[in-house]
Amino acid sequence: MLLCLRSEQVMKLFAPEEKKFPNNRASYSMKETNEGVKFKIEYLDITALKAVINSITTILIIYSKTNEIIKNG
């Protein structure tokens, strides 16, 4: 799957999302740069890192599939 989004789309997409996980084992922040959006992930263990990455990719996959449905009808 190839997903090309403008920085402003990504920033809006993640604006309402929780950036710090309830168990305080992981968090992430985003920064808009010339190359796009960079995610900074902080984590205490590998399981927490996996949870953050899954959360981010799930949001992007849902966004991509929704746009595909809208585009193709």
Buried (B, 14 or more C-beta within 10 A) or exposed (E): EEEEBEBEEBBEBBEEEEEEBEEEBBBBEBEEEEEEBEEEEEBEEEEBBEBBBEBBEEBBEEBBEEEEEEEEE
